[in-house]
Amino acid sequence: MRKSTNWPITTLIALGSLLILFPLYLTVSIALKNPEEMARSIFALPTGLHFENFANAIAATDFFTAFKNSALVTVISVLFILLTNSMVSYAIARNMNKRFFKGLYFYFISAMFIPFQIIMLPVVKQTTAFNMNNIVGLIILYVVYGLAFNVFVYVGYIRSIPYELEEAATVDGATTWGTFWRIIFPLLAPINATIGILSCLSSWNDFLLPLVLLGGPESYTLPLVQYVFQGQFSTDFNLAFASYLLALLPMVIVYLFAQKWIINGITQGAIK
């Protein structure tokens, strides 16, 4: 039997797609125009493809240095987030019947409700006092700031894993450390993929924390170097949008390779 089209849902999906695709079209078309073409019409297709905008944007932003800094911060942050946050969550999830761990869980969860702007100035003062206003300090703060949300997600997932698996491992002589790495951590693969991708996106795209923390231009990440196109009286939109596309490209590639694990992780999380 032929199914009828659900027009309200189809219309909403079409409108949602338009909201995403139209800004993307503007970004690509402006990046490929020169200032004269953009002055004539922002919405029109470019009459000539000005790929030199990308070369000029790379030179103006010292793109490869900023790319190296962003990649370093993102990769190390995600690695430490997955290792440390999952261990903390395992300890909490398996000891929720104890008052200390239950209090620790709610303490971490409460941190999700504190906006970064409230603690921004104390964090800057503290990191500067500890000489951590550099890339190392930025990585440590990303690992710590992700703890609240990641503990919330990990604990719910770990509590759904049958405890009998760990009892069987203990009978076979496995220690708590061995049980975590050999039994629990491999079972966390779907949720690790989801948290890894979310942490990767937030670390790569973050602007505010690097802005208030990093001291010199040599340690700037990609979002920070986009500032060079904004002058006091004018903005070079063509180079700026070309630079945005260059900064966006690595995350699009990551998503294309990792989309299977992202969707799988979200599905597993929904079922659990």
Summary of the structure (lengths in Angstrom):
residues: 272
radius of gyration: 23.1
end to end distance: 33.4
largest distance: 75.7
contacts: 754
relative contact order: 0.14
helix: 79%
strand: 1%
